[in-house]
C-alpha cells in the first residue's frame, strides 16, 4: 500500500513538474511529496465537485499548481 502511494506520488509529481515550464530544481523526494499532496488535493476536489471522477487529472493539475507556487516562492523579487 505504501509502495503504491509512493509510485503514484512520483508519477503525478513528475507530470506536474512537466506541466510547469522552466527548470524545476526539485529532488526525487520533493517530487514524490508534491505528487502525493497534489493527488490528495485533486482527489478531494474531484470527490466534492464531480463525485469521484477526474481524480488523476485533477491530481496532476494540483501538483502543477504546487510546483508553480514553490517556484514563485524561490524566485527572487524584482
PDB file with one MODEL, atoms N, CA, C and O in Angstrom:
MODEL        1
ATOM      1  N   UNK A   1       0.819  -1.187   0.000  1.00  0.00           N
ATOM      2  CA  UNK A   1       0.000   0.000   0.000  1.00  0.00           C
ATOM      3  C   UNK A   1       0.869   1.260   0.000  1.00  0.00           C
ATOM      4  O   UNK A   1       0.602   2.195  -0.756  1.00  0.00           O
ATOM      5  N   UNK A   2       1.895   1.291   0.833  1.00  0.00           N
ATOM      6  CA  UNK A   2       2.790   2.437   0.886  1.00  0.00           C
ATOM      7  C   UNK A   2       3.577   2.570  -0.414  1.00  0.00           C
ATOM      8  O   UNK A   2       3.812   3.683  -0.884  1.00  0.00           O
ATOM      9  N   UNK A   3       3.982   1.450  -0.995  1.00  0.00           N
ATOM     10  CA  UNK A   3       4.710   1.481  -2.258  1.00  0.00           C
ATOM     11  C   UNK A   3       3.843   2.052  -3.377  1.00  0.00           C
ATOM     12  O   UNK A   3       4.336   2.801  -4.220  1.00  0.00           O
ATOM     13  N   UNK A   4       2.570   1.708  -3.391  1.00  0.00           N
ATOM     14  CA  UNK A   4       1.635   2.245  -4.392  1.00  0.00           C
ATOM     15  C   UNK A   4       1.507   3.749  -4.222  1.00  0.00           C
ATOM     16  O   UNK A   4       1.487   4.479  -5.212  1.00  0.00           O
ATOM     17  N   UNK A   5       1.422   4.222  -2.998  1.00  0.00           N
ATOM     18  CA  UNK A   5       1.319   5.656  -2.721  1.00  0.00           C
ATOM     19  C   UNK A   5       2.564   6.395  -3.206  1.00  0.00           C
ATOM     20  O   UNK A   5       2.456   7.477  -3.784  1.00  0.00           O
ATOM     21  N   UNK A   6       3.739   5.824  -2.977  1.00  0.00           N
ATOM     22  CA  UNK A   6       4.988   6.449  -3.409  1.00  0.00           C
ATOM     23  C   UNK A   6       5.075   6.490  -4.931  1.00  0.00           C
ATOM     24  O   UNK A   6       5.448   7.517  -5.498  1.00  0.00           O
ATOM     25  N   UNK A   7       4.741   5.402  -5.592  1.00  0.00           N
ATOM     26  CA  UNK A   7       4.802   5.356  -7.055  1.00  0.00           C
ATOM     27  C   UNK A   7       3.787   6.315  -7.660  1.00  0.00           C
ATOM     28  O   UNK A   7       4.095   7.023  -8.618  1.00  0.00           O
ATOM     29  N   UNK A   8       2.580   6.342  -7.107  1.00  0.00           N
ATOM     30  CA  UNK A   8       1.561   7.267  -7.591  1.00  0.00           C
ATOM     31  C   UNK A   8       2.013   8.713  -7.376  1.00  0.00           C
ATOM     32  O   UNK A   8       1.820   9.555  -8.252  1.00  0.00           O
ATOM     33  N   UNK A   9       2.604   9.003  -6.236  1.00  0.00           N
ATOM     34  CA  UNK A   9       3.123  10.340  -5.975  1.00  0.00           C
ATOM     35  C   UNK A   9       4.229  10.717  -6.940  1.00  0.00           C
ATOM     36  O   UNK A   9       4.306  11.862  -7.383  1.00  0.00           O
ATOM     37  N   UNK A  10       5.084   9.764  -7.267  1.00  0.00           N
ATOM     38  CA  UNK A  10       6.171  10.025  -8.209  1.00  0.00           C
ATOM     39  C   UNK A  10       5.627  10.334  -9.596  1.00  0.00           C
ATOM     40  O   UNK A  10       6.085  11.273 -10.247  1.00  0.00           O
ATOM     41  N   UNK A  11       4.660   9.556 -10.052  1.00  0.00           N
ATOM     42  CA  UNK A  11       4.093   9.765 -11.384  1.00  0.00           C
ATOM     43  C   UNK A  11       3.356  11.098 -11.454  1.00  0.00           C
ATOM     44  O   UNK A  11       3.578  11.879 -12.379  1.00  0.00           O
ATOM     45  N   UNK A  12       2.492  11.361 -10.498  1.00  0.00           N
ATOM     46  CA  UNK A  12       1.723  12.604 -10.513  1.00  0.00           C
ATOM     47  C   UNK A  12       2.641  13.803 -10.310  1.00  0.00           C
ATOM     48  O   UNK A  12       2.457  14.829 -10.965  1.00  0.00           O
ATOM     49  N   UNK A  13       3.613  13.700  -9.431  1.00  0.00           N
ATOM     50  CA  UNK A  13       4.566  14.789  -9.227  1.00  0.00           C
ATOM     51  C   UNK A  13       5.401  15.061 -10.466  1.00  0.00           C
ATOM     52  O   UNK A  13       5.651  16.218 -10.805  1.00  0.00           O
ATOM     53  N   UNK A  14       5.833  14.008 -11.142  1.00  0.00           N
ATOM     54  CA  UNK A  14       6.624  14.192 -12.362  1.00  0.00           C
ATOM     55  C   UNK A  14       5.784  14.838 -13.458  1.00  0.00           C
ATOM     56  O   UNK A  14       6.270  15.721 -14.165  1.00  0.00           O
ATOM     57  N   UNK A  15       4.541  14.416 -13.608  1.00  0.00           N
ATOM     58  CA  UNK A  15       3.666  15.035 -14.606  1.00  0.00           C
ATOM     59  C   UNK A  15       3.363  16.484 -14.246  1.00  0.00           C
ATOM     60  O   UNK A  15       3.271  17.340 -15.126  1.00  0.00           O
ATOM     61  N   UNK A  16       3.211  16.758 -12.963  1.00  0.00           N
ATOM     62  CA  UNK A  16       3.004  18.132 -12.518  1.00  0.00           C
ATOM     63  C   UNK A  16       4.212  19.007 -12.800  1.00  0.00           C
ATOM     64  O   UNK A  16       4.068  20.172 -13.169  1.00  0.00           O
ATOM     65  N   UNK A  17       5.400  18.450 -12.626  1.00  0.00           N
ATOM     66  CA  UNK A  17       6.622  19.204 -12.936  1.00  0.00           C
ATOM     67  C   UNK A  17       6.746  19.456 -14.426  1.00  0.00           C
ATOM     68  O   UNK A  17       7.213  20.518 -14.837  1.00  0.00           O
ATOM     69  N   UNK A  18       6.333  18.492 -15.243  1.00  0.00           N
ATOM     70  CA  UNK A  18       6.392  18.679 -16.693  1.00  0.00           C
ATOM     71  C   UNK A  18       5.404  19.738 -17.167  1.00  0.00           C
ATOM     72  O   UNK A  18       5.639  20.391 -18.183  1.00  0.00           O
ATOM     73  N   UNK A  19       4.309  19.914 -16.446  1.00  0.00           N
ATOM     74  CA  UNK A  19       3.288  20.882 -16.850  1.00  0.00           C
ATOM     75  C   UNK A  19       3.728  22.324 -16.605  1.00  0.00           C
ATOM     76  O   UNK A  19       3.199  23.243 -17.230  1.00  0.00           O
ATOM     77  N   UNK A  20       4.675  22.530 -15.718  1.00  0.00           N
ATOM     78  CA  UNK A  20       5.159  23.886 -15.409  1.00  0.00           C
ATOM     79  C   UNK A  20       6.429  24.129 -16.217  1.00  0.00           C
ATOM     80  O   UNK A  20       7.406  23.396 -16.069  1.00  0.00           O
ATOM     81  N   UNK A  21       6.424  25.170 -17.086  1.00  0.00           N
ATOM     82  CA  UNK A  21       7.612  25.413 -17.903  1.00  0.00           C
ATOM     83  C   UNK A  21       8.777  25.940 -17.073  1.00  0.00           C
ATOM     84  O   UNK A  21       8.600  26.501 -15.992  1.00  0.00           O
ATOM     85  N   UNK A  22       9.966  25.741 -17.616  1.00  0.00           N
ATOM     86  CA  UNK A  22      11.165  26.224 -16.947  1.00  0.00           C
ATOM     87  C   UNK A  22      11.803  25.150 -16.100  1.00  0.00           C
ATOM     88  O   UNK A  22      11.244  24.066 -15.927  1.00  0.00           O
ATOM     89  N   UNK A  23      12.982  25.453 -15.567  1.00  0.00           N
ATOM     90  CA  UNK A  23      13.670  24.468 -14.728  1.00  0.00           C
ATOM     91  C   UNK A  23      12.989  24.340 -13.365  1.00  0.00           C
ATOM     92  O   UNK A  23      12.576  25.328 -12.759  1.00  0.00           O
ATOM     93  N   UNK A  24      12.887  23.127 -12.917  1.00  0.00           N
ATOM     94  CA  UNK A  24      12.309  22.834 -11.601  1.00  0.00           C
ATOM     95  C   UNK A  24      13.343  22.065 -10.790  1.00  0.00           C
ATOM     96  O   UNK A  24      13.369  20.835 -10.840  1.00  0.00           O
ATOM     97  N   UNK A  25      14.190  22.760 -10.047  1.00  0.00           N
ATOM     98  CA  UNK A  25      15.258  22.082  -9.310  1.00  0.00           C
ATOM     99  C   UNK A  25      14.725  21.399  -8.046  1.00  0.00           C
ATOM    100  O   UNK A  25      14.937  21.871  -6.929  1.00  0.00           O
ATOM    101  N   UNK A  26      14.042  20.296  -8.248  1.00  0.00           N
ATOM    102  CA  UNK A  26      13.484  19.527  -7.139  1.00  0.00           C
ATOM    103  C   UNK A  26      14.097  18.139  -7.166  1.00  0.00           C
ATOM    104  O   UNK A  26      14.376  17.589  -8.231  1.00  0.00           O
ATOM    105  N   UNK A  27      14.299  17.592  -6.007  1.00  0.00           N
ATOM    106  CA  UNK A  27      14.800  16.237  -5.911  1.00  0.00           C
ATOM    107  C   UNK A  27      13.678  15.217  -6.032  1.00  0.00           C
ATOM    108  O   UNK A  27      12.505  15.574  -6.143  1.00  0.00           O
ATOM    109  N   UNK A  28      14.050  13.963  -6.008  1.00  0.00           N
ATOM    110  CA  UNK A  28      13.085  12.882  -6.134  1.00  0.00           C
ATOM    111  C   UNK A  28      12.113  12.858  -4.959  1.00  0.00           C
ATOM    112  O   UNK A  28      10.916  12.645  -5.151  1.00  0.00           O
ATOM    113  N   UNK A  29      12.615  13.075  -3.751  1.00  0.00           N
ATOM    114  CA  UNK A  29      11.754  13.073  -2.570  1.00  0.00           C
ATOM    115  C   UNK A  29      10.731  14.193  -2.597  1.00  0.00           C
ATOM    116  O   UNK A  29       9.567  13.989  -2.254  1.00  0.00           O
ATOM    117  N   UNK A  30      11.167  15.377  -3.006  1.00  0.00           N
ATOM    118  CA  UNK A  30      10.238  16.508  -3.077  1.00  0.00           C
ATOM    119  C   UNK A  30       9.209  16.284  -4.182  1.00  0.00           C
ATOM    120  O   UNK A  30       8.053  16.682  -4.034  1.00  0.00           O
ATOM    121  N   UNK A  31       9.610  15.655  -5.286  1.00  0.00           N
ATOM    122  CA  UNK A  31       8.668  15.338  -6.353  1.00  0.00           C
ATOM    123  C   UNK A  31       7.597  14.380  -5.849  1.00  0.00           C
ATOM    124  O   UNK A  31       6.420  14.545  -6.169  1.00  0.00           O
ATOM    125  N   UNK A  32       7.986  13.393  -5.074  1.00  0.00           N
ATOM    126  CA  UNK A  32       7.030  12.430  -4.528  1.00  0.00           C
ATOM    127  C   UNK A  32       6.072  13.122  -3.562  1.00  0.00           C
ATOM    128  O   UNK A  32       4.866  12.880  -3.603  1.00  0.00           O
ATOM    129  N   UNK A  33       6.601  13.978  -2.697  1.00  0.00           N
ATOM    130  CA  UNK A  33       5.750  14.689  -1.731  1.00  0.00           C
ATOM    131  C   UNK A  33       4.770  15.611  -2.455  1.00  0.00           C
ATOM    132  O   UNK A  33       3.595  15.679  -2.094  1.00  0.00           O
ATOM    133  N   UNK A  34       5.252  16.320  -3.476  1.00  0.00           N
ATOM    134  CA  UNK A  34       4.370  17.196  -4.261  1.00  0.00           C
ATOM    135  C   UNK A  34       3.298  16.364  -4.963  1.00  0.00           C
ATOM    136  O   UNK A  34       2.140  16.777  -5.023  1.00  0.00           O
ATOM    137  N   UNK A  35       3.666  15.212  -5.488  1.00  0.00           N
ATOM    138  CA  UNK A  35       2.701  14.344  -6.154  1.00  0.00           C
ATOM    139  C   UNK A  35       1.656  13.795  -5.199  1.00  0.00           C
ATOM    140  O   UNK A  35       0.477  13.724  -5.546  1.00  0.00           O
ATOM    141  N   UNK A  36       2.071  13.407  -4.007  1.00  0.00           N
ATOM    142  CA  UNK A  36       1.116  12.891  -3.017  1.00  0.00           C
ATOM    143  C   UNK A  36       0.170  14.005  -2.573  1.00  0.00           C
ATOM    144  O   UNK A  36      -1.036  13.788  -2.453  1.00  0.00           O
ATOM    145  N   UNK A  37       0.718  15.201  -2.330  1.00  0.00           N
ATOM    146  CA  UNK A  37      -0.129  16.331  -1.933  1.00  0.00           C
ATOM    147  C   UNK A  37      -1.084  16.713  -3.063  1.00  0.00           C
ATOM    148  O   UNK A  37      -2.261  16.975  -2.818  1.00  0.00           O
ATOM    149  N   UNK A  38      -0.583  16.746  -4.299  1.00  0.00           N
ATOM    150  CA  UNK A  38      -1.439  17.055  -5.436  1.00  0.00           C
ATOM    151  C   UNK A  38      -2.524  16.015  -5.639  1.00  0.00           C
ATOM    152  O   UNK A  38      -3.660  16.353  -5.970  1.00  0.00           O
ATOM    153  N   UNK A  39      -2.181  14.768  -5.444  1.00  0.00           N
ATOM    154  CA  UNK A  39      -3.160  13.690  -5.565  1.00  0.00           C
ATOM    155  C   UNK A  39      -4.242  13.813  -4.499  1.00  0.00           C
ATOM    156  O   UNK A  39      -5.422  13.599  -4.775  1.00  0.00           O
ATOM    157  N   UNK A  40      -3.838  14.156  -3.290  1.00  0.00           N
ATOM    158  CA  UNK A  40      -4.797  14.324  -2.197  1.00  0.00           C
ATOM    159  C   UNK A  40      -5.738  15.490  -2.478  1.00  0.00           C
ATOM    160  O   UNK A  40      -6.955  15.356  -2.345  1.00  0.00           O
ATOM    161  N   UNK A  41      -5.175  16.633  -2.866  1.00  0.00           N
ATOM    162  CA  UNK A  41      -5.995  17.814  -3.153  1.00  0.00           C
ATOM    163  C   UNK A  41      -6.896  17.561  -4.361  1.00  0.00           C
ATOM    164  O   UNK A  41      -8.083  17.884  -4.332  1.00  0.00           O
ATOM    165  N   UNK A  42      -6.334  16.985  -5.417  1.00  0.00           N
ATOM    166  CA  UNK A  42      -7.128  16.683  -6.606  1.00  0.00           C
ATOM    167  C   UNK A  42      -8.228  15.678  -6.328  1.00  0.00           C
ATOM    168  O   UNK A  42      -9.328  15.792  -6.868  1.00  0.00           O
ATOM    169  N   UNK A  43      -7.939  14.696  -5.493  1.00  0.00           N
ATOM    170  CA  UNK A  43      -8.963  13.719  -5.125  1.00  0.00           C
ATOM    171  C   UNK A  43     -10.101  14.335  -4.335  1.00  0.00           C
ATOM    172  O   UNK A  43     -11.267  14.008  -4.552  1.00  0.00           O
ATOM    173  N   UNK A  44      -9.758  15.229  -3.415  1.00  0.00           N
ATOM    174  CA  UNK A  44     -10.800  15.912  -2.643  1.00  0.00           C
ATOM    175  C   UNK A  44     -11.673  16.801  -3.529  1.00  0.00           C
ATOM    176  O   UNK A  44     -12.897  16.804  -3.403  1.00  0.00           O
ATOM    177  N   UNK A  45     -11.041  17.545  -4.416  1.00  0.00           N
ATOM    178  CA  UNK A  45     -11.801  18.420  -5.314  1.00  0.00           C
ATOM    179  C   UNK A  45     -12.665  17.585  -6.261  1.00  0.00           C
ATOM    180  O   UNK A  45     -13.830  17.908  -6.493  1.00  0.00           O
ATOM    181  N   UNK A  46     -12.094  16.523  -6.800  1.00  0.00           N
ATOM    182  CA  UNK A  46     -12.858  15.643  -7.688  1.00  0.00           C
ATOM    183  C   UNK A  46     -14.043  15.005  -6.987  1.00  0.00           C
ATOM    184  O   UNK A  46     -15.127  14.891  -7.560  1.00  0.00           O
ATOM    185  N   UNK A  47     -13.835  14.593  -5.756  1.00  0.00           N
ATOM    186  CA  UNK A  47     -14.926  13.985  -4.999  1.00  0.00           C
ATOM    187  C   UNK A  47     -16.009  15.010  -4.683  1.00  0.00           C
ATOM    188  O   UNK A  47     -17.200  14.711  -4.769  1.00  0.00           O
ATOM    189  N   UNK A  48     -15.590  16.225  -4.316  1.00  0.00           N
ATOM    190  CA  UNK A  48     -16.563  17.255  -3.938  1.00  0.00           C
ATOM    191  C   UNK A  48     -17.340  17.784  -5.145  1.00  0.00           C
ATOM    192  O   UNK A  48     -18.543  18.027  -5.048  1.00  0.00           O
ATOM    193  N   UNK A  49     -16.674  17.959  -6.259  1.00  0.00           N
ATOM    194  CA  UNK A  49     -17.332  18.568  -7.411  1.00  0.00           C
ATOM    195  C   UNK A  49     -17.950  17.568  -8.376  1.00  0.00           C
ATOM    196  O   UNK A  49     -19.027  17.817  -8.917  1.00  0.00           O
ATOM    197  N   UNK A  50     -17.287  16.448  -8.595  1.00  0.00           N
ATOM    198  CA  UNK A  50     -17.710  15.538  -9.653  1.00  0.00           C
ATOM    199  C   UNK A  50     -18.091  14.143  -9.158  1.00  0.00           C
ATOM    200  O   UNK A  50     -18.377  13.264  -9.972  1.00  0.00           O
ATOM    201  N   UNK A  51     -18.101  13.928  -7.880  1.00  0.00           N
ATOM    202  CA  UNK A  51     -18.458  12.602  -7.376  1.00  0.00           C
ATOM    203  C   UNK A  51     -17.423  11.547  -7.688  1.00  0.00           C
ATOM    204  O   UNK A  51     -17.762  10.458  -8.151  1.00  0.00           O
ATOM    205  N   UNK A  52     -16.161  11.859  -7.438  1.00  0.00           N
ATOM    206  CA  UNK A  52     -15.038  10.918  -7.558  1.00  0.00           C
ATOM    207  C   UNK A  52     -14.588  10.668  -8.997  1.00  0.00           C
ATOM    208  O   UNK A  52     -13.995   9.627  -9.283  1.00  0.00           O
ATOM    209  N   UNK A  53     -14.854  11.582  -9.884  1.00  0.00           N
ATOM    210  CA  UNK A  53     -14.332  11.461 -11.245  1.00  0.00           C
ATOM    211  C   UNK A  53     -13.204  12.470 -11.437  1.00  0.00           C
ATOM    212  O   UNK A  53     -13.093  13.446 -10.696  1.00  0.00           O
ATOM    213  N   UNK A  54     -12.386  12.225 -12.423  1.00  0.00           N
ATOM    214  CA  UNK A  54     -11.295  13.120 -12.803  1.00  0.00           C
ATOM    215  C   UNK A  54     -10.252  13.283 -11.700  1.00  0.00           C
ATOM    216  O   UNK A  54      -9.578  14.312 -11.652  1.00  0.00           O
ATOM    217  N   UNK A  55     -10.100  12.317 -10.830  1.00  0.00           N
ATOM    218  CA  UNK A  55      -9.147  12.417  -9.727  1.00  0.00           C
ATOM    219  C   UNK A  55      -7.705  12.489 -10.188  1.00  0.00           C
ATOM    220  O   UNK A  55      -6.925  13.274  -9.649  1.00  0.00           O
ATOM    221  N   UNK A  56      -7.332  11.678 -11.184  1.00  0.00           N
ATOM    222  CA  UNK A  56      -5.956  11.670 -11.664  1.00  0.00           C
ATOM    223  C   UNK A  56      -5.618  12.987 -12.339  1.00  0.00           C
ATOM    224  O   UNK A  56      -4.573  13.578 -12.065  1.00  0.00           O
ATOM    225  N   UNK A  57      -6.491  13.448 -13.218  1.00  0.00           N
ATOM    226  CA  UNK A  57      -6.260  14.705 -13.921  1.00  0.00           C
ATOM    227  C   UNK A  57      -6.190  15.879 -12.948  1.00  0.00           C
ATOM    228  O   UNK A  57      -5.310  16.732 -13.064  1.00  0.00           O
ATOM    229  N   UNK A  58      -7.108  15.922 -11.998  1.00  0.00           N
ATOM    230  CA  UNK A  58      -7.090  16.993 -11.004  1.00  0.00           C
ATOM    231  C   UNK A  58      -5.871  16.886 -10.092  1.00  0.00           C
ATOM    232  O   UNK A  58      -5.359  17.902  -9.624  1.00  0.00           O
ATOM    233  N   UNK A  59      -5.408  15.677  -9.840  1.00  0.00           N
ATOM    234  CA  UNK A  59      -4.189  15.488  -9.050  1.00  0.00           C
ATOM    235  C   UNK A  59      -2.973  16.062  -9.757  1.00  0.00           C
ATOM    236  O   UNK A  59      -2.129  16.702  -9.129  1.00  0.00           O
ATOM    237  N   UNK A  60      -2.881  15.834 -11.061  1.00  0.00           N
ATOM    238  CA  UNK A  60      -1.762  16.385 -11.835  1.00  0.00           C
ATOM    239  C   UNK A  60      -1.847  17.908 -11.866  1.00  0.00           C
ATOM    240  O   UNK A  60      -0.835  18.592 -11.719  1.00  0.00           O
ATOM    241  N   UNK A  61      -3.063  18.442 -12.059  1.00  0.00           N
ATOM    242  CA  UNK A  61      -3.231  19.898 -12.064  1.00  0.00           C
ATOM    243  C   UNK A  61      -2.881  20.511 -10.706  1.00  0.00           C
ATOM    244  O   UNK A  61      -2.260  21.572 -10.642  1.00  0.00           O
ATOM    245  N   UNK A  62      -3.279  19.846  -9.633  1.00  0.00           N
ATOM    246  CA  UNK A  62      -2.953  20.347  -8.297  1.00  0.00           C
ATOM    247  C   UNK A  62      -1.448  20.267  -8.044  1.00  0.00           C
ATOM    248  O   UNK A  62      -0.875  21.176  -7.443  1.00  0.00           O
ATOM    249  N   UNK A  63      -0.807  19.197  -8.494  1.00  0.00           N
ATOM    250  CA  UNK A  63       0.650  19.079  -8.344  1.00  0.00           C
ATOM    251  C   UNK A  63       1.353  20.167  -9.146  1.00  0.00           C
ATOM    252  O   UNK A  63       2.344  20.731  -8.684  1.00  0.00           O
ATOM    253  N   UNK A  64       0.851  20.468 -10.346  1.00  0.00           N
ATOM    254  CA  UNK A  64       1.435  21.548 -11.140  1.00  0.00           C
ATOM    255  C   UNK A  64       1.273  22.883 -10.420  1.00  0.00           C
ATOM    256  O   UNK A  64       2.174  23.720 -10.451  1.00  0.00           O
ATOM    257  N   UNK A  65       0.137  23.081  -9.778  1.00  0.00           N
ATOM    258  CA  UNK A  65      -0.075  24.308  -9.011  1.00  0.00           C
ATOM    259  C   UNK A  65       0.878  24.417  -7.838  1.00  0.00           C
ATOM    260  O   UNK A  65       1.382  25.499  -7.540  1.00  0.00           O
ATOM    261  N   UNK A  66       1.125  23.303  -7.172  1.00  0.00           N
ATOM    262  CA  UNK A  66       2.070  23.307  -6.051  1.00  0.00           C
ATOM    263  C   UNK A  66       3.482  23.600  -6.544  1.00  0.00           C
ATOM    264  O   UNK A  66       4.210  24.368  -5.916  1.00  0.00           O
ATOM    265  N   UNK A  67       3.875  22.994  -7.664  1.00  0.00           N
ATOM    266  CA  UNK A  67       5.202  23.261  -8.232  1.00  0.00           C
ATOM    267  C   UNK A  67       5.315  24.735  -8.609  1.00  0.00           C
ATOM    268  O   UNK A  67       6.344  25.363  -8.359  1.00  0.00           O
ATOM    269  N   UNK A  68       4.262  25.287  -9.207  1.00  0.00           N
ATOM    270  CA  UNK A  68       4.268  26.704  -9.573  1.00  0.00           C
ATOM    271  C   UNK A  68       4.435  27.585  -8.342  1.00  0.00           C
ATOM    272  O   UNK A  68       5.223  28.531  -8.354  1.00  0.00           O
ATOM    273  N   UNK A  69       3.700  27.280  -7.291  1.00  0.00           N
ATOM    274  CA  UNK A  69       3.815  28.072  -6.062  1.00  0.00           C
ATOM    275  C   UNK A  69       5.200  27.952  -5.434  1.00  0.00           C
ATOM    276  O   UNK A  69       5.733  28.935  -4.918  1.00  0.00           O
ATOM    277  N   UNK A  70       5.778  26.773  -5.473  1.00  0.00           N
ATOM    278  CA  UNK A  70       7.134  26.601  -4.942  1.00  0.00           C
ATOM    279  C   UNK A  70       8.151  27.383  -5.763  1.00  0.00           C
ATOM    280  O   UNK A  70       9.087  27.957  -5.206  1.00  0.00           O
ATOM    281  N   UNK A  71       7.978  27.410  -7.073  1.00  0.00           N
ATOM    282  CA  UNK A  71       8.894  28.167  -7.930  1.00  0.00           C
ATOM    283  C   UNK A  71       8.738  29.661  -7.703  1.00  0.00           C
ATOM    284  O   UNK A  71       9.734  30.384  -7.701  1.00  0.00           O
ATOM    285  N   UNK A  72       7.529  30.141  -7.514  1.00  0.00           N
ATOM    286  CA  UNK A  72       7.295  31.563  -7.248  1.00  0.00           C
ATOM    287  C   UNK A  72       7.934  31.969  -5.923  1.00  0.00           C
ATOM    288  O   UNK A  72       8.461  33.075  -5.793  1.00  0.00           O
ATOM    289  N   UNK A  73       7.886  31.079  -4.950  1.00  0.00           N
ATOM    290  CA  UNK A  73       8.470  31.373  -3.641  1.00  0.00           C
ATOM    291  C   UNK A  73       9.986  31.442  -3.726  1.00  0.00           C
ATOM    292  O   UNK A  73      10.619  32.230  -3.024  1.00  0.00           O
ATOM    293  N   UNK A  74      10.567  30.613  -4.588  1.00  0.00           N
ATOM    294  CA  UNK A  74      12.017  30.552  -4.743  1.00  0.00           C
ATOM    295  C   UNK A  74      12.582  31.673  -5.604  1.00  0.00           C
ATOM    296  O   UNK A  74      13.747  32.043  -5.455  1.00  0.00           O
ATOM    297  N   UNK A  75      11.767  32.214  -6.503  1.00  0.00           N
ATOM    298  CA  UNK A  75      12.247  33.227  -7.449  1.00  0.00           C
ATOM    299  C   UNK A  75      12.573  34.526  -6.719  1.00  0.00           C
ATOM    300  O   UNK A  75      11.847  34.924  -5.809  1.00  0.00           O
ATOM    301  N   UNK A  76      13.648  35.179  -7.109  1.00  0.00           N
ATOM    302  CA  UNK A  76      13.973  36.469  -6.475  1.00  0.00           C
ATOM    303  C   UNK A  76      12.966  37.539  -6.868  1.00  0.00           C
ATOM    304  O   UNK A  76      12.467  37.553  -7.994  1.00  0.00           O
ATOM    305  N   UNK A  77      12.676  38.422  -5.946  1.00  0.00           N
ATOM    306  CA  UNK A  77      11.728  39.503  -6.192  1.00  0.00           C
ATOM    307  C   UNK A  77      12.446  40.610  -6.960  1.00  0.00           C
ATOM    308  O   UNK A  77      13.526  41.055  -6.571  1.00  0.00           O
ATOM    309  N   UNK A  78      11.836  41.039  -8.037  1.00  0.00           N
ATOM    310  CA  UNK A  78      12.469  42.079  -8.873  1.00  0.00           C
ATOM    311  C   UNK A  78      11.753  43.375  -8.735  1.00  0.00           C
ATOM    312  O   UNK A  78      12.139  44.363  -9.360  1.00  0.00           O
TER     313      UNK A  78
ENDMDL
END
